[in-house]
Amino acid sequence: MKQEENKQVERSGIRELQWSRKYNMVWKFVEQNHRGPSRHRIEEHNMLNWMKFNRKMLKVDKLQGEKREKFQKLVDLIHSFHRVNQYA
């Protein structure tokens, strides 16, 4: 039993670390390029898939606590770079 519990703790720790790395990677990308990842560029697909998965988790209320706040800040950052039609 102890070994299984330790493995679960290790896995969750690894998942948290991976989530943080992806978050930081996407955040830096958005700051540098002033846009979110594109589906039209192959090199950005990994980041786009991560964004889509986390949006889905946010909608079904499975993102908890700090992850929810961080992801919402990332979405807000991306939306801050959206252009507004000046002629509308």
ZICORRA-V912232 format. One record per backbone hydrogen bond with DSSP energy under -1.0 kcal/mol. NH is the residue of the N-H (numbers start at 1). CO is the residue of the C=O. E is the energy in kcal/mol with one decimal. If there is no record, write none. Layout:
NH & CO & E
NH & CO & E
This chain:
5 & 1 & -2.2
6 & 2 & -2.6
7 & 3 & -2.4
8 & 4 & -2.1
9 & 5 & -2.2
10 & 6 & -2.6
11 & 7 & -2.8
12 & 8 & -2.5
13 & 9 & -2.3
14 & 10 & -2.5
15 & 11 & -2.8
16 & 12 & -2.3
17 & 13 & -2.1
18 & 14 & -2.8
19 & 15 & -2.7
20 & 16 & -2.4
21 & 17 & -2.3
22 & 18 & -2.5
23 & 19 & -2.6
24 & 20 & -2.6
25 & 21 & -2.4
26 & 22 & -2.8
27 & 23 & -2.8
28 & 24 & -2.5
29 & 25 & -2.0
30 & 26 & -2.6
31 & 27 & -2.4
32 & 28 & -2.3
33 & 29 & -2.7
34 & 30 & -1.9
44 & 41 & -1.7
45 & 42 & -1.5
48 & 44 & -2.3
49 & 45 & -2.9
50 & 46 & -1.8
51 & 47 & -2.3
52 & 48 & -2.7
53 & 49 & -2.4
54 & 50 & -2.2
55 & 51 & -2.3
56 & 52 & -2.1
57 & 53 & -2.2
58 & 54 & -2.1
59 & 55 & -2.2
60 & 56 & -1.8
61 & 58 & -1.1
62 & 57 & -3.3
67 & 64 & -1.3
69 & 65 & -1.9
70 & 66 & -2.8
71 & 67 & -2.8
72 & 68 & -2.2
73 & 69 & -2.1
74 & 70 & -2.1
75 & 71 & -2.4
76 & 72 & -2.4
77 & 73 & -2.3
78 & 74 & -2.2
79 & 75 & -2.4
80 & 76 & -1.6
81 & 78 & -1.2
82 & 79 & -1.3
